[in-house]
């Protein structure tokens, strides 16, 4: 999600001549343990626009999936069956949502914010420090510890992915340098000439705009600033 949103924000800024953040906060999701939590979360999220006084009826908020649950705007890729089956159908779902209108803010539905002590290597791997769950876990301590274990595994996987990304960047650099008639050392060095600039621009296009590799990684590889990478992207957009 981070790569998708960052790539979209960059292309949007280039298209409309703007700079800075496009999205206010990072993409957020809550890992939910119990079915009861799931139902409460669905109702809470669908009533958020009403709670914020944006609309009177949750069906009026166009970005909500509430209408999909009611069958007014069915989309095959949206999974509504599990919630509807637990509640007993669309009519029961409608009543369930309406009955939650009197609820105010529910901090308990925003995920726990706790640290789990790394009491055993089998729980959180080799990390000796506490594991920060970031307030995106909804469940008991057993579930939270299982999430911590998975989180540690994901960190290792992300490191492997980054290594693969670095290898891919090196391969792209070799290809671009060869096509531009220069060496990789020249592409990543301090020399300034038309061939080097063109090669760097081609690498930015391939790596950042096509492969989705982060601009900061490309900047480190080329030995330039992220602002310079952004400058190449602006020229490519024009």
C-alpha positions, 0 to 999 in steps of 0.5 A, a space after each residue: 500500500 505504501 508503494 502504491 500510494 507513494 507512486 500515485 501521489 508522485 504522479 498526481 503532483 507531477 500532473 497538476 504541478 503541486 508538491 507535498 503530501 497528497 494523503 493526510 495519514 498512512 494507510 491504516 487497517 486493524 487486525 481483528 480477532 473475534 467475529 463480534 468485533 468484526 460486526 461492531 467494526 463494520 457498523 462503527 465504520 459505516 456510521 462514521 460519516 454520520 458521526 462526523 455530521 457529513 451526511 444524515 443517512 450512511 447511504 448518502 456517503 458515496 465512499 462507503 460500502 454501506 450501500 453494497 451491504 444493503 444490495 443497492 450497489 452490488 460489486 462482485 469484488 466486495 465480500 459482504 456475505 460473511 457479515 450478512 450471514 452472521 446477522 441474518 440478511 440485509 434487513 437484519 444488517 440495516 437494523 443493526 446499523 441503525 441501532 448503533 446511531 446513538 453510539 459515540 466514539 469507541 476507542 475500544 474499536 480503534 485497536 489496542 495500543 500496548 507493548 508486548 514484552 519479548 519474554 521468549 524468543 519463540 514469541 517474537 523471534 530474536 528481537 530483545 526489545 518490546 514489540 510495538 503493535 502500533 494500535 492496530 490490533 483488536 483482540 486478546 493478549 494471545 492474539 496480540 502475541 501471535 500478531 507480534 510473531 507474524 510482525 517479526 516474520 514480516 520484518 525479515 521478509 521486508 528485508 529480503 524484498 529490499 535486497 531483491 529491490 537493490 539487486 534489480 536496481 543494479 541490473 537496471 543500472 547496468 542496462 541503462 549505462 550500456 544503452 547510454 554508452 557509459 559505464 556504471 561508475 560514470 552513471 553513479 559518479 560525479 561526471 556531468 554530461 548529456 549522456 550521464 544525465 540522459 542515462 540517469 533520467 532513463 533509470 528514474 523512468 524505469 525504476 521509479 515510474 515503471 518498477 515502483 522502486 522508491 525514489 530514495 533508493 534510486 537516489 542513493 544508488 545514483 549518489 544524488 539527492 531525492 530532489 534531483 530524482 524529482 527533477 528528472 521525473 518532472 522532465 519526464 512528465 513534460 
